[in-house]
Amino acid sequence: NRQDDWIAMVEKARRTLEAWYERHDEIVQPPVLVDGKALMEALDIKPSAVVGRLLEAIREAQVTGQVTTADEALAFARQVMGAL
């Protein structure tokens, strides 16, 4: 019904605002675990679009809690490289 839809929409808005204002550093813009230079050195790759895709994949994995350290981020990037 319309009231249930409204309640669901308000809850979604509440979660979004909470993420933005209360957990911004954790969810929206977490600290960088690995930069492009470190990534290229560790994986022995040259500057390319792949570096950007790997950095984005690392950031997404960090936000979801899959990676929390630089070592985990590099291991994750190696996995992703294998799938590319």
Backbone torsions as a table, in degrees:
resi	resn	phi	psi	omega
1	ASN	NA	172.9	-174.8
2	ARG	-65.5	-36.9	179.9
3	GLN	-65.8	-41.9	177.8
4	ASP	-63.4	-40.7	177.0
5	ASP	-62.1	-42.6	-179.9
6	TRP	-63.9	-45.1	179.7
7	ILE	-61.7	-42.5	178.8
8	ALA	-62.9	-41.2	-179.8
9	MET	-66.9	-41.6	178.7
10	VAL	-64.3	-40.0	178.9
11	GLU	-65.2	-40.6	177.5
12	LYS	-63.4	-42.7	178.1
13	ALA	-63.4	-40.5	178.9
14	ARG	-61.5	-45.1	179.6
15	ARG	-64.1	-39.7	179.3
16	THR	-64.5	-46.4	179.4
17	LEU	-65.6	-38.3	176.9
18	GLU	-61.6	-45.2	179.1
19	ALA	-60.7	-43.6	-175.9
20	TRP	-69.8	-45.5	-172.7
21	TYR	-94.0	-32.3	-175.1
22	GLU	-103.4	-22.5	-177.8
23	ARG	-129.9	30.1	-175.9
24	HIS	-55.2	-48.6	-177.9
25	ASP	-67.3	-21.8	-179.0
26	GLU	-91.7	-41.0	-172.1
27	ILE	-104.9	-49.0	-173.3
28	VAL	-80.8	-47.9	-177.4
29	GLN	-138.3	74.8	-179.5
30	PRO	-69.1	157.9	178.6
31	PRO	-61.5	145.2	-178.6
32	VAL	-71.1	125.3	177.6
33	LEU	-86.2	-38.4	-177.0
34	VAL	-141.9	131.6	175.6
35	ASP	-95.4	174.6	-176.5
36	GLY	-59.6	-40.3	-178.8
37	LYS	-63.5	-48.2	179.9
38	ALA	-62.9	-38.3	179.3
39	LEU	-63.8	-46.1	-179.9
40	MET	-63.6	-40.1	179.6
41	GLU	-66.9	-45.9	-176.6
42	ALA	-66.8	-36.3	-177.4
43	LEU	-99.1	-0.2	-179.4
44	ASP	52.1	54.3	177.3
45	ILE	-123.1	158.3	-179.0
46	LYS	-94.2	161.8	176.9
47	PRO	-55.0	129.6	179.7
48	SER	-168.6	177.6	177.0
49	ALA	-64.5	-25.1	179.4
50	VAL	-61.1	-38.5	179.8
51	VAL	-60.1	-46.1	178.2
52	GLY	-61.5	-41.9	178.6
53	ARG	-65.2	-39.3	178.4
54	LEU	-66.3	-42.6	178.7
55	LEU	-61.8	-40.4	178.0
56	GLU	-66.5	-41.2	178.2
57	ALA	-63.4	-39.9	177.9
58	ILE	-63.0	-44.5	-179.2
59	ARG	-61.0	-43.3	179.0
60	GLU	-64.4	-40.7	178.5
61	ALA	-66.2	-33.8	178.1
62	GLN	-67.5	-44.0	-179.8
63	VAL	-62.9	-37.1	-179.2
64	THR	-84.4	-2.7	177.5
65	GLY	87.7	6.6	179.4
66	GLN	-70.0	-32.8	178.1
67	VAL	-129.7	142.0	-179.4
68	THR	-132.6	-9.0	-179.2
69	THR	-130.9	166.0	177.8
70	ALA	-62.6	-40.3	179.7
71	ASP	-62.7	-43.0	177.3
72	GLU	-64.6	-38.0	179.6
73	ALA	-63.8	-41.8	179.1
74	LEU	-68.1	-40.3	177.1
75	ALA	-62.9	-41.0	178.0
76	PHE	-63.0	-43.7	179.6
77	ALA	-61.8	-38.4	177.1
78	ARG	-62.2	-40.7	176.8
79	GLN	-61.8	-46.6	-179.0
80	VAL	-63.0	-41.1	178.4
81	MET	-58.5	-39.5	179.3
82	GLY	-64.7	-27.4	-179.4
83	ALA	-87.0	-13.6	-178.5
84	LEU	-78.9	NA	NA
